[in-house]
Amino acid sequence: MIPIQGINHLTLTVSSLTRSLSFYIDVLGAVLIHRGRTDAYIECGPVWICLLERGEANRAEAGKAGMDHVAFTISDSDFDQAVETLKASSVSIIRGPVTRGDGRCVNFLDPDGIQLELNTGSLAGRMKIWN
C-alpha cells in the first residue's frame, strides 16, 4: 500500500498556453509561479498545476481513457460568489450548482473542454449518501 496524503499536482494538456493561463489566473484566481515556452506552473490554493501546451494537432483523441475532471476545494462562504464569477466570465457550466453529501458543487469547462469542479464538501460527507 502506498500512503497517499493528498493531491500533489496535476498536469493538464492544453492547446493554447496563453488562453489557458488567462482562464486559470483571471477567472479562477491562480498564481503564476513559472512560465516557460510551452509550459507554465500555477498554484490554485494548495494545489499546483502544470499546464503543458501541445496544440490542437497533438491533443488526445476524444473518448480515450484519461482524467475525467479535477475538483478544487472551496469554502462554503465563497461558493456563491465563485459561481457568479464563472457566469460573469461566460464559463460553460455543465452541472450545478448542486448539493452532494455535505457540500455544494458546480462543474464547468476550461477553454480546452477540461472538466473542472468547485466543491465545498468532504469525502466523508460524500460517503454519507452512499451508506
N, CA, C and O atoms as a MOPAC input file, in Angstrom:
PM7 MOZYME 1SCF
protein

 N      0.84600 1    -1.18800 1     0.00000 1
 C      0.00000 1     0.00000 1     0.00000 1
 C      0.88600 1     1.24500 1     0.00000 1
 O      1.87300 1     1.33400 1     0.73100 1
 N      0.50400 1     2.19500 1    -0.83800 1
 C      1.20000 1     3.47800 1    -0.91500 1
 C      0.45200 1     4.47100 1    -0.04300 1
 O     -0.75500 1     4.64000 1    -0.21900 1
 N      1.12600 1     5.13700 1     0.89900 1
 C      0.43400 1     6.06500 1     1.81300 1
 C      0.15900 1     7.43400 1     1.18000 1
 O      0.86500 1     8.40300 1     1.45900 1
 N     -0.86500 1     7.50900 1     0.33200 1
 C     -1.24300 1     8.76600 1    -0.31800 1
 C     -1.70000 1     9.76500 1     0.73500 1
 O     -2.46400 1     9.41700 1     1.63500 1
 N     -1.23200 1    11.01100 1     0.62600 1
 C     -1.61200 1    12.04900 1     1.58100 1
 C     -2.52500 1    13.10500 1     0.97700 1
 O     -3.12200 1    13.87900 1     1.72400 1
 N     -2.65600 1    13.16700 1    -0.32700 1
 C     -3.48900 1    14.17800 1    -0.96900 1
 C     -3.00400 1    14.44300 1    -2.37500 1
 O     -2.10300 1    13.75700 1    -2.85700 1
 N     -3.57000 1    15.40200 1    -3.02600 1
 C     -3.14700 1    15.75200 1    -4.38000 1
 C     -1.80600 1    16.46600 1    -4.30100 1
 O     -1.63200 1    17.39600 1    -3.51300 1
 N     -0.86200 1    16.02600 1    -5.12000 1
 C      0.43100 1    16.70400 1    -5.20800 1
 C      0.38200 1    17.75100 1    -6.29400 1
 O      0.61900 1    18.93000 1    -6.03300 1
 N      0.08000 1    17.33700 1    -7.50700 1
 C     -0.07900 1    18.28000 1    -8.60600 1
 C     -0.86100 1    17.63100 1    -9.73500 1
 O     -1.09200 1    16.42200 1    -9.74400 1
 N     -1.25500 1    18.45000 1   -10.66900 1
 C     -1.96100 1    17.97900 1   -11.85600 1
 C     -1.23600 1    18.53000 1   -13.07400 1
 O     -0.75200 1    19.66200 1   -13.05800 1
 N     -1.16200 1    17.73300 1   -14.12100 1
 C     -0.63900 1    18.21800 1   -15.39300 1
 C     -1.76700 1    18.12300 1   -16.40700 1
 O     -2.33500 1    17.05400 1   -16.63200 1
 N     -2.07600 1    19.24700 1   -17.00600 1
 C     -3.15300 1    19.31200 1   -17.98200 1
 C     -2.57500 1    19.69900 1   -19.33100 1
 O     -1.83500 1    20.67800 1   -19.43600 1
 N     -2.90800 1    18.93800 1   -20.35900 1
 C     -2.50900 1    19.27400 1   -21.71000 1
 C     -3.49300 1    20.30000 1   -22.26300 1
 O     -4.70600 1    20.09400 1   -22.22600 1
 N     -2.96000 1    21.40300 1   -22.77200 1
 C     -3.80200 1    22.47900 1   -23.29200 1
 C     -3.38200 1    22.82100 1   -24.71900 1
 O     -2.25600 1    22.53700 1   -25.12800 1
 N     -4.29800 1    23.43400 1   -25.47100 1
 C     -3.98700 1    23.79000 1   -26.85600 1
 C     -3.35900 1    25.17300 1   -26.96900 1
 O     -2.62100 1    25.43800 1   -27.91900 1
 N     -3.63800 1    26.05700 1   -26.01700 1
 C     -3.07100 1    27.40900 1   -26.04000 1
 C     -2.68200 1    27.79200 1   -24.61900 1
 O     -3.54700 1    27.99800 1   -23.76800 1
 N     -1.39400 1    27.88600 1   -24.36400 1
 C     -0.91500 1    28.23800 1   -23.03400 1
 C     -1.39700 1    29.62900 1   -22.62800 1
 O     -1.79700 1    29.83700 1   -21.48200 1
 N     -1.36000 1    30.56800 1   -23.55000 1
 C     -1.79900 1    31.93700 1   -23.24400 1
 C     -3.27100 1    31.96900 1   -22.85300 1
 O     -3.63500 1    32.58800 1   -21.85400 1
 N     -4.10700 1    31.31300 1   -23.62700 1
 C     -5.55200 1    31.29000 1   -23.33800 1
 C     -5.82900 1    30.60300 1   -22.01100 1
 O     -6.64700 1    31.07800 1   -21.22300 1
 N     -5.15400 1    29.49100 1   -21.75900 1
 C     -5.38800 1    28.75800 1   -20.52000 1
 C     -4.88900 1    29.53200 1   -19.30700 1
 O     -5.55400 1    29.54900 1   -18.27100 1
 N     -3.73000 1    30.17100 1   -19.41900 1
 C     -3.23100 1    30.98500 1   -18.30300 1
 C     -4.21300 1    32.10100 1   -17.97800 1
 O     -4.46900 1    32.38000 1   -16.80600 1
 N     -4.75900 1    32.73400 1   -18.99300 1
 C     -5.74900 1    33.78400 1   -18.76500 1
 C     -6.93500 1    33.24100 1   -17.97500 1
 O     -7.39300 1    33.87700 1   -17.02500 1
 N     -7.43100 1    32.07000 1   -18.36300 1
 C     -8.56500 1    31.46400 1   -17.67600 1
 C     -8.21400 1    31.13000 1   -16.22500 1
 O     -8.93100 1    31.52800 1   -15.30700 1
 N     -7.13500 1    30.41400 1   -16.01800 1
 C     -6.79900 1    29.96400 1   -14.66400 1
 C     -6.43000 1    31.12200 1   -13.74100 1
 O     -6.74500 1    31.08100 1   -12.55200 1
 N     -5.77200 1    32.14800 1   -14.26500 1
 C     -5.36800 1    33.28200 1   -13.43800 1
 C     -6.51000 1    34.28000 1   -13.26900 1
 O     -6.84000 1    34.65600 1   -12.14400 1
 N     -7.11900 1    34.71500 1   -14.37800 1
 C     -8.12700 1    35.77300 1   -14.31200 1
 C     -9.47200 1    35.30800 1   -13.78000 1
 O    -10.15500 1    36.06400 1   -13.09100 1
 N     -9.86800 1    34.06800 1   -14.09000 1
 C    -11.17600 1    33.58000 1   -13.65700 1
 C    -11.08100 1    32.82400 1   -12.32600 1
 O    -11.86300 1    33.07100 1   -11.40800 1
 N    -10.11600 1    31.90100 1   -12.23000 1
 C    -10.03100 1    31.06000 1   -11.02700 1
 C     -9.10000 1    31.61600 1    -9.95600 1
 O     -9.06500 1    31.09000 1    -8.84400 1
 N     -8.35300 1    32.65700 1   -10.26200 1
 C     -7.50300 1    33.28500 1    -9.26300 1
 C     -6.20300 1    32.55000 1    -8.98000 1
 O     -5.61800 1    32.72800 1    -7.91200 1
 N     -5.74100 1    31.72800 1    -9.91400 1
 C     -4.47300 1    31.02100 1    -9.74100 1
 C     -3.31500 1    32.01500 1    -9.73800 1
 O     -3.43200 1    33.13400 1   -10.23700 1
 N     -2.20200 1    31.58300 1    -9.16800 1
 C     -0.99600 1    32.40300 1    -9.11300 1
 C      0.05100 1    31.77400 1   -10.03200 1
 O      0.36400 1    30.59000 1    -9.91000 1
 N      0.58100 1    32.56900 1   -10.94200 1
 C      1.61600 1    32.08800 1   -11.85400 1
 C      2.93000 1    31.97700 1   -11.09700 1
 O      3.39100 1    32.94700 1   -10.49600 1
 N      3.53400 1    30.78500 1   -11.12600 1
 C      4.81500 1    30.54500 1   -10.47100 1
 C      5.94900 1    30.56000 1   -11.49200 1
 O      7.02500 1    31.09800 1   -11.23000 1
 N      5.70000 1    29.96700 1   -12.65200 1
 C      6.71400 1    29.88500 1   -13.70200 1
 C      6.03200 1    29.77000 1   -15.05500 1
 O      5.02700 1    29.07300 1   -15.19700 1
 N      6.57900 1    30.45200 1   -16.04000 1
 C      6.09000 1    30.27100 1   -17.40800 1
 C      7.27800 1    30.01900 1   -18.32200 1
 O      8.20600 1    30.82200 1   -18.41200 1
 N      7.21800 1    28.87900 1   -18.99600 1
 C      8.22300 1    28.54600 1   -19.99300 1
 C      7.66200 1    28.75100 1   -21.38300 1
 O      6.61100 1    29.37100 1   -21.54900 1
 N      8.35900 1    28.23200 1   -22.38700 1
 C      7.90700 1    28.38900 1   -23.77000 1
 C      6.62600 1    27.60300 1   -24.02100 1
 O      5.71000 1    28.10900 1   -24.67000 1
 N      6.54700 1    26.36200 1   -23.51300 1
 C      5.37300 1    25.50900 1   -23.74700 1
 C      4.75200 1    24.98500 1   -22.46300 1
 O      3.88700 1    24.11000 1   -22.50200 1
 N      5.18700 1    25.51500 1   -21.32500 1
 C      4.61100 1    25.05900 1   -20.06300 1
 C      4.53000 1    26.20800 1   -19.07200 1
 O      5.22700 1    27.21600 1   -19.19500 1
 N      3.66300 1    26.02900 1   -18.09100 1
 C      3.53000 1    27.00900 1   -17.01600 1
 C      3.13900 1    26.26200 1   -15.75000 1
 O      2.42800 1    25.25800 1   -15.80300 1
 N      3.60900 1    26.75800 1   -14.61600 1
 C      3.26000 1    26.19500 1   -13.32200 1
 C      2.49100 1    27.25200 1   -12.54800 1
 O      2.93400 1    28.39100 1   -12.40400 1
 N      1.32800 1    26.84700 1   -12.05500 1
 C      0.45600 1    27.75200 1   -11.33000 1
 C      0.04000 1    27.11000 1   -10.01300 1
 O      0.06600 1    25.88900 1    -9.86500 1
 N     -0.34200 1    27.95200 1    -9.06500 1
 C     -0.89700 1    27.46500 1    -7.80100 1
 C     -2.34800 1    27.88400 1    -7.70100 1
 O     -2.68500 1    29.04600 1    -7.92700 1
 N     -3.20500 1    26.93700 1    -7.36100 1
 C     -4.62000 1    27.17400 1    -7.08200 1
 C     -4.83200 1    26.72600 1    -5.64400 1
 O     -5.05500 1    25.54200 1    -5.39300 1
 N     -4.76500 1    27.65600 1    -4.69800 1
 C     -4.82200 1    27.25500 1    -3.29300 1
 C     -3.65900 1    26.33600 1    -3.00200 1
 O     -2.52600 1    26.64900 1    -3.36700 1
 N     -3.90800 1    25.19700 1    -2.34700 1
 C     -2.80900 1    24.28700 1    -2.01600 1
 C     -2.41200 1    23.33600 1    -3.14400 1
 O     -1.52000 1    22.50700 1    -2.96100 1
 N     -3.05600 1    23.44100 1    -4.30200 1
 C     -2.78000 1    22.52900 1    -5.41700 1
 C     -1.94200 1    23.25300 1    -6.46500 1
 O     -2.22500 1    24.39800 1    -6.81700 1
 N     -0.91500 1    22.57900 1    -6.95700 1
 C     -0.18300 1    23.15900 1    -8.07900 1
 C     -0.46400 1    22.37600 1    -9.33900 1
 O     -0.65200 1    21.15900 1    -9.32300 1
 N     -0.48400 1    23.12100 1   -10.43600 1
 C     -0.87100 1    22.56400 1   -11.72500 1
 C      0.17600 1    22.94200 1   -12.76300 1
 O      0.64500 1    24.07900 1   -12.80300 1
 N      0.53400 1    21.97800 1   -13.59700 1
 C      1.36100 1    22.25100 1   -14.76500 1
 C      0.44200 1    22.27600 1   -15.97900 1
 O     -0.28200 1    21.31400 1   -16.23800 1
 N      0.47400 1    23.37700 1   -16.72000 1
 C     -0.23100 1    23.46700 1   -17.98600 1
 C      0.80300 1    23.22200 1   -19.07400 1
 O      1.79800 1    23.94100 1   -19.16600 1
 N      0.56800 1    22.20800 1   -19.89600 1
 C      1.52600 1    21.80500 1   -20.91400 1
 C      0.89600 1    21.97700 1   -22.28700 1
 O     -0.04600 1    21.26900 1   -22.64400 1
 N      1.42800 1    22.92900 1   -23.05900 1
 C      0.85400 1    23.21300 1   -24.37300 1
 C      1.28500 1    22.16400 1   -25.38500 1
 O      2.47300 1    21.93100 1   -25.60400 1
 N      0.28000 1    21.53700 1   -25.99500 1
 C      0.53100 1    20.54300 1   -27.03200 1
 C     -0.02000 1    20.98500 1   -28.37700 1
 O      0.36200 1    20.43500 1   -29.41000 1
 N     -0.91100 1    21.96800 1   -28.38200 1
 C     -1.50500 1    22.44200 1   -29.63300 1
 C     -2.63600 1    21.54100 1   -30.07200 1
 O     -2.71500 1    20.38100 1   -29.66900 1
 N     -3.50900 1    22.08300 1   -30.89800 1
 C     -4.68800 1    21.34200 1   -31.36800 1
 C     -4.31700 1    20.04200 1   -32.06400 1
 O     -5.00200 1    19.03500 1   -31.88600 1
 N     -3.24300 1    20.04000 1   -32.85800 1
 C     -2.90200 1    18.85800 1   -33.65400 1
 C     -2.45000 1    17.69100 1   -32.78900 1
 O     -2.54900 1    16.54000 1   -33.21500 1
 N     -1.95700 1    17.95800 1   -31.59100 1
 C     -1.40700 1    16.89900 1   -30.75400 1
 C     -2.30300 1    16.48800 1   -29.58400 1
 O     -1.90400 1    15.66700 1   -28.75800 1
 N     -3.49500 1    17.04700 1   -29.51000 1
 C     -4.38400 1    16.70700 1   -28.40000 1
 C     -4.83200 1    15.26100 1   -28.50800 1
 O     -4.95400 1    14.71000 1   -29.60200 1
 N     -5.07300 1    14.65800 1   -27.35200 1
 C     -5.54200 1    13.27500 1   -27.32400 1
 C     -6.89300 1    13.16900 1   -28.02300 1
 O     -7.69000 1    14.10600 1   -27.99800 1
 N     -7.13800 1    12.04100 1   -28.63500 1
 C     -8.41400 1    11.81100 1   -29.31000 1
 C     -9.53800 1    11.76200 1   -28.29100 1
 O     -9.36900 1    11.25100 1   -27.18400 1
 N    -10.69500 1    12.30100 1   -28.67800 1
 C    -11.86300 1    12.26400 1   -27.80400 1
 C    -12.23700 1    10.81400 1   -27.52500 1
 O    -12.13500 1     9.96400 1   -28.40900 1
 N    -12.66000 1    10.53600 1   -26.32400 1
 C    -13.11300 1     9.20200 1   -25.97000 1
 C    -12.02900 1     8.30200 1   -25.41500 1
 O    -12.33500 1     7.21000 1   -24.93800 1
 N    -10.78000 1     8.71500 1   -25.46000 1
 C     -9.71400 1     7.90800 1   -24.89100 1
 C     -9.76500 1     8.01100 1   -23.37100 1
 O    -10.25400 1     8.99300 1   -22.81200 1
 N     -9.24700 1     6.97400 1   -22.72000 1
 C     -9.19400 1     6.99800 1   -21.25400 1
 C     -8.30900 1     8.13800 1   -20.80000 1
 O     -7.31800 1     8.46600 1   -21.45200 1
 N     -8.66700 1     8.73400 1   -19.69300 1
 C     -7.87700 1     9.84800 1   -19.17700 1
 C     -8.58200 1    10.47600 1   -18.00400 1
 O     -9.50500 1     9.88800 1   -17.44000 1
 N     -8.16300 1    11.64400 1   -17.63800 1
 C     -8.73300 1    12.34000 1   -16.49800 1
 C    -10.17300 1    12.75300 1   -16.79700 1
 O    -10.45800 1    13.30200 1   -17.86200 1
 N    -11.05900 1    12.49200 1   -15.87300 1
 C    -12.45400 1    12.89700 1   -16.03600 1
 C    -12.62700 1    14.36100 1   -15.66100 1
 O    -13.14100 1    15.15400 1   -16.45100 1
 N    -12.19600 1    14.71800 1   -14.45200 1
 C    -12.24800 1    16.10900 1   -14.03100 1
 C    -11.33000 1    16.32700 1   -12.84200 1
 O    -10.86800 1    15.37700 1   -12.20900 1
 N    -11.07900 1    17.57900 1   -12.55400 1
 C    -10.28900 1    17.97000 1   -11.40000 1
 C    -11.20700 1    18.76100 1   -10.48200 1
 O    -11.86600 1    19.70400 1   -10.91900 1
 N    -11.25100 1    18.37900 1    -9.21500 1
 C    -12.08200 1    19.09100 1    -8.24500 1
 C    -11.19800 1    19.90100 1    -7.30300 1
 O    -10.20600 1    19.40300 1    -6.77200 1
 N    -11.57700 1    21.14900 1    -7.11100 1
 C    -10.87000 1    22.03800 1    -6.20200 1
 C    -11.75800 1    22.30500 1    -4.98900 1
 O    -12.96000 1    22.52500 1    -5.13400 1
 N    -11.17600 1    22.28600 1    -3.81200 1
 C    -11.90600 1    22.62200 1    -2.59100 1
 C    -12.10600 1    24.13300 1    -2.52200 1
 O    -11.19600 1    24.90600 1    -2.81900 1
 N    -13.30300 1    24.53800 1    -2.12800 1
 C    -13.60900 1    25.95600 1    -1.93100 1
 C    -14.47700 1    26.05200 1    -0.67700 1
 O    -15.24000 1    25.13100 1    -0.38400 1
 N    -14.37000 1    27.14800 1     0.05800 1
 C    -15.17400 1    27.29400 1     1.27000 1
 C    -16.63000 1    27.53600 1     0.89100 1
 O    -16.92600 1    28.09300 1    -0.16500 1
 N    -17.51500 1    27.11500 1     1.75300 1
 C    -18.93500 1    27.32600 1     1.50900 1
 C    -19.26500 1    28.81600 1     1.43100 1
 O    -20.14200 1    29.22500 1     0.67100 1
 N    -18.55900 1    29.62000 1     2.21900 1
 C    -18.84200 1    31.06100 1     2.21700 1
 C    -18.40900 1    31.73700 1     0.91100 1
 O    -18.91400 1    32.81200 1     0.58600 1
 N    -17.49200 1    31.13500 1     0.16400 1
 C    -17.04200 1    31.69600 1    -1.11000 1
 C    -17.76400 1    31.10000 1    -2.31900 1
 O    -17.58900 1    31.58000 1    -3.43800 1
 N    -18.57000 1    30.06200 1    -2.10600 1
 C    -19.13700 1    29.29800 1    -3.21000 1
 C    -20.04500 1    30.12600 1    -4.11800 1
 O    -19.85800 1    30.12300 1    -5.33500 1
 N    -21.01200 1    30.82600 1    -3.55800 1
 C    -21.96400 1    31.58000 1    -4.38100 1
 C    -21.26000 1    32.62700 1    -5.24000 1
 O    -21.58800 1    32.78700 1    -6.41600 1
 N    -20.29600 1    33.34100 1    -4.66100 1
 C    -19.55600 1    34.34300 1    -5.43000 1
 C    -18.73800 1    33.68500 1    -6.53300 1
 O    -18.61500 1    34.23900 1    -7.62600 1
 N    -18.18000 1    32.51400 1    -6.26000 1
 C    -17.40400 1    31.79700 1    -7.27800 1
 C    -18.28900 1    31.41400 1    -8.46100 1
 O    -17.87300 1    31.54400 1    -9.61300 1
 N    -19.49700 1    30.94800 1    -8.18700 1
 C    -20.43500 1    30.60300 1    -9.26600 1
 C    -20.76300 1    31.84400 1   -10.07700 1
 O    -20.82900 1    31.77700 1   -11.30400 1
 N    -20.96800 1    32.97100 1    -9.41700 1
 C    -21.25300 1    34.22200 1   -10.12600 1
 C    -20.06600 1    34.64300 1   -10.98400 1
 O    -20.25500 1    35.14900 1   -12.09000 1
 N    -18.84800 1    34.44400 1   -10.49200 1
 C    -17.64800 1    34.76100 1   -11.26800 1
 C    -17.58100 1    33.91100 1   -12.53000 1
 O    -17.25400 1    34.41600 1   -13.60300 1
 N    -17.88900 1    32.62000 1   -12.40600 1
 C    -17.90700 1    31.74100 1   -13.57800 1
 C    -18.91600 1    32.23700 1   -14.60400 1
 O    -18.61200 1    32.33200 1   -15.79300 1
 N    -20.11700 1    32.55300 1   -14.13400 1
 C    -21.16300 1    33.02700 1   -15.03800 1
 C    -20.77300 1    34.34800 1   -15.69900 1
 O    -20.96800 1    34.52400 1   -16.90200 1
 N    -20.22700 1    35.26600 1   -14.91900 1
 C    -19.83900 1    36.57500 1   -15.45200 1
 C    -18.70400 1    36.45100 1   -16.47000 1
 O    -18.54200 1    37.31000 1   -17.33700 1
 N    -17.92800 1    35.38500 1   -16.35800 1
 C    -16.81700 1    35.15400 1   -17.28500 1
 C    -17.22400 1    34.28700 1   -18.46600 1
 O    -16.37800 1    33.85200 1   -19.24700 1
 N    -18.53200 1    34.03800 1   -18.59400 1
 C    -19.08800 1    33.22100 1   -19.69200 1
 C    -18.48300 1    31.81800 1   -19.74600 1
 O    -18.28800 1    31.25200 1   -20.82100 1
 N    -18.19300 1    31.27500 1   -18.57400 1
 C    -17.66400 1    29.91600 1   -18.48800 1
 C    -18.81900 1    28.93800 1   -18.66800 1
 O    -19.91200 1    29.16200 1   -18.14900 1
 N    -18.58200 1    27.87100 1   -19.39200 1
 C    -19.60500 1    26.85400 1   -19.64100 1
 C    -19.79900 1    25.98300 1   -18.40100 1
 O    -18.94900 1    25.15200 1   -18.08000 1
 N    -20.92600 1    26.17700 1   -17.70200 1
 C    -21.26300 1    25.36300 1   -16.53100 1
 C    -22.05100 1    24.15800 1   -17.03500 1
 O    -23.07200 1    24.30800 1   -17.70600 1
 N    -21.56700 1    22.95900 1   -16.70400 1
 C    -22.19900 1    21.75100 1   -17.22900 1
 C    -23.01700 1    20.99000 1   -16.19500 1
 O    -23.79800 1    20.11000 1   -16.55600 1
 N    -22.85000 1    21.31600 1   -14.90400 1
 C    -23.69100 1    20.72100 1   -13.87700 1
 C    -23.65500 1    21.60400 1   -12.64100 1
 O    -22.59600 1    22.02600 1   -12.17600 1
 N    -24.84700 1    21.86600 1   -12.12700 1
 C    -24.92100 1    22.56800 1   -10.86500 1
 C    -25.18900 1    24.04600 1   -11.04100 1
 O    -25.46100 1    24.56000 1   -12.12700 1
 N    -25.09100 1    24.68700 1    -9.90000 1
 C    -24.67800 1    24.16800 1    -8.60600 1
 C    -25.68500 1    23.16400 1    -8.03700 1
 O    -26.89600 1    23.31200 1    -8.20000 1
 N    -25.15200 1    22.14100 1    -7.36800 1
 C    -25.96300 1    21.12100 1    -6.72500 1
 C    -25.37400 1    20.80000 1    -5.36000 1
 O    -24.20900 1    21.08500 1    -5.08600 1
 N    -26.20200 1    20.20200 1    -4.51100 1
 C    -25.73600 1    19.72000 1    -3.22000 1
 C    -25.50200 1    18.22400 1    -3.32500 1
 O    -26.36700 1    17.48100 1    -3.78900 1
 N    -24.32700 1    17.78500 1    -2.89200 1
 C    -23.98500 1    16.36400 1    -2.89300 1
 C    -23.32800 1    16.05900 1    -1.56200 1
 O    -22.30100 1    16.64400 1    -1.22000 1
 N    -23.91500 1    15.15000 1    -0.81700 1
 C    -23.36800 1    14.84300 1     0.50800 1
 C    -23.46700 1    16.05500 1     1.40300 1
 O    -24.54300 1    16.63100 1     1.56300 1
 N    -22.33600 1    16.44900 1     1.99500 1
 C    -22.33500 1    17.58700 1     2.91700 1
 C    -21.86600 1    18.88000 1     2.25400 1
 O    -21.57000 1    19.85700 1     2.94200 1
 N    -21.79800 1    18.89200 1     0.92900 1
 C    -21.28600 1    20.09100 1     0.27300 1
 C    -22.00900 1    20.42300 1    -1.01400 1
 O    -22.86100 1    19.67700 1    -1.49600 1
 N    -21.63800 1    21.56500 1    -1.54700 1
 C    -22.18100 1    22.00900 1    -2.82500 1
 C    -21.08300 1    21.94200 1    -3.87600 1
 O    -19.90000 1    22.09400 1    -3.57300 1
 N    -21.49500 1    21.71200 1    -5.11200 1
 C    -20.50800 1    21.66400 1    -6.18500 1
 C    -21.09300 1    22.22700 1    -7.46600 1
 O    -22.30800 1    22.27800 1    -7.65400 1
 N    -20.19700 1    22.64400 1    -8.33600 1
 C    -20.52700 1    23.10700 1    -9.67200 1
 C    -19.43000 1    22.59500 1   -10.59900 1
 O    -18.24200 1    22.70700 1   -10.29600 1
 N    -19.84600 1    22.02900 1   -11.73500 1
 C    -18.88700 1    21.52500 1   -12.71600 1
 C    -18.92400 1    22.42700 1   -13.93800 1
 O    -19.99200 1    22.87000 1   -14.36100 1
 N    -17.74300 1    22.70000 1   -14.50800 1
 C    -17.62200 1    23.62000 1   -15.62600 1
 C    -16.43200 1    23.22400 1   -16.48500 1
 O    -15.65400 1    22.34300 1   -16.11800 1
 N    -16.29500 1    23.88500 1   -17.63500 1
 C    -15.23400 1    23.55200 1   -18.57900 1
 C    -14.23000 1    24.68700 1   -18.70400 1
 O    -14.59300 1    25.86300 1   -18.69900 1
 N    -12.95200 1    24.30800 1   -18.81700 1
 C    -11.92000 1    25.29800 1   -19.10800 1
 C    -11.90300 1    25.53900 1   -20.62500 1
 O    -12.69800 1    24.92200 1   -21.33300 1
 N    -11.03600 1    26.40500 1   -21.15000 1
 C    -11.06400 1    26.71000 1   -22.58000 1
 C    -10.81100 1    25.51700 1   -23.50600 1
 O    -11.18400 1    25.56100 1   -24.67800 1
 N    -10.18000 1    24.44700 1   -22.99400 1
 C     -9.94400 1    23.26000 1   -23.81500 1
 C    -10.97100 1    22.17700 1   -23.57600 1
 O    -10.81600 1    21.06700 1   -24.08400 1
 N    -12.02100 1    22.46600 1   -22.81200 1
 C    -13.05200 1    21.47200 1   -22.55100 1
 C    -12.69800 1    20.51500 1   -21.43000 1
 O    -13.35300 1    19.48400 1   -21.27500 1
 N    -11.67600 1    20.82900 1   -20.64200 1
 C    -11.33300 1    20.00400 1   -19.48800 1
 C    -12.33900 1    20.31300 1   -18.39100 1
 O    -12.56000 1    21.47500 1   -18.04800 1
 N    -12.95000 1    19.26500 1   -17.84200 1
 C    -13.96800 1    19.46400 1   -16.82200 1
 C    -13.31200 1    19.74000 1   -15.47200 1
 O    -12.43300 1    19.00200 1   -15.02700 1
 N    -13.75700 1    20.81300 1   -14.83700 1
 C    -13.29800 1    21.21300 1   -13.51200 1
 C    -14.49700 1    21.29900 1   -12.57900 1
 O    -15.63600 1    21.42600 1   -13.02700 1
 N    -14.23400 1    21.22900 1   -11.29800 1
 C    -15.30200 1    21.29300 1   -10.30200 1
 C    -14.85300 1    22.13100 1    -9.12200 1
 O    -13.69500 1    22.06600 1    -8.70800 1
 N    -15.76700 1    22.91300 1    -8.58600 1
 C    -15.57200 1    23.57600 1    -7.30000 1
 C    -16.45000 1    22.83700 1    -6.30900 1
 O    -17.62900 1    22.61300 1    -6.58100 1
 N    -15.89500 1    22.45100 1    -5.15500 1
 C    -16.60900 1    21.59000 1    -4.21700 1
 C    -16.35300 1    22.05500 1    -2.79000 1
 O    -15.20900 1    22.28700 1    -2.40000 1
 N    -17.42600 1    22.19000 1    -2.01500 1
 C    -17.29600 1    22.61300 1    -0.62000 1
 C    -17.31300 1    21.44900 1     0.35400 1
 O    -17.11900 1    21.64700 1     1.55300 1
 N    -17.54300 1    20.23600 1    -0.13700 1
 C    -17.71600 1    19.08300 1     0.74200 1
 C    -16.44900 1    18.30600 1     1.01100 1
 O    -15.35300 1    18.67300 1     0.58600 1
 N    -16.64100 1    17.22200 1     1.73000 1
 C    -15.54400 1    16.32700 1     2.08200 1
 C    -15.86700 1    14.91800 1     1.59800 1
 O    -17.01400 1    14.60600 1     1.27700 1
 N    -14.85200 1    14.08200 1     1.55000 1
 C    -15.06500 1    12.69400 1     1.16200 1
 C    -15.98400 1    11.99900 1     2.15900 1
 O    -16.87600 1    11.25100 1     1.75900 1
 N    -15.78000 1    12.23200 1     3.43200 1
 C    -16.63400 1    11.60400 1     4.46200 1
 C    -18.08400 1    12.02300 1     4.28000 1
 O    -18.99100 1    11.19800 1     4.39200 1
 N    -18.30400 1    13.29800 1     4.00200 1
 C    -19.65300 1    13.78600 1     3.77000 1
 C    -20.28300 1    13.19400 1     2.53400 1
 O    -21.47500 1    12.88700 1     2.53200 1
 N    -19.49400 1    13.02700 1     1.46900 1
 C    -19.99400 1    12.42800 1     0.23900 1
 C    -20.38300 1    10.97200 1     0.47700 1
 O    -21.37900 1    10.49500 1    -0.06500 1
 N    -19.60000 1    10.27100 1     1.28400 1
 C    -19.86100 1     8.86000 1     1.53200 1
 C    -21.14700 1     8.63600 1     2.33800 1
 O    -21.73200 1     7.55500 1     2.28300 1
 N    -21.58100 1     9.64600 1     3.07600 1
 C    -22.82600 1     9.52400 1     3.84200 1
 C    -24.02200 1     9.23500 1     2.94800 1
 O    -24.96700 1     8.57100 1     3.37500 1
 N    -23.99400 1     9.72400 1     1.71100 1
 C    -25.13400 1     9.48300 1     0.81200 1
 C    -25.07500 1     8.07600 1     0.21800 1
 O    -26.06800 1     7.60600 1    -0.33700 1
 N    -23.93500 1     7.39800 1     0.32300 1
 C    -23.79600 1     6.04600 1    -0.21400 1
 C    -24.05300 1     4.98400 1     0.84100 1
 O    -24.30700 1     3.82900 1     0.50100 1
 N    -23.99300 1     5.35000 1     2.11100 1
 C    -24.19900 1     4.37800 1     3.21100 1
 C    -25.63100 1     4.35700 1     3.69000 1
 O    -25.96600 1     3.60100 1     4.60200 1

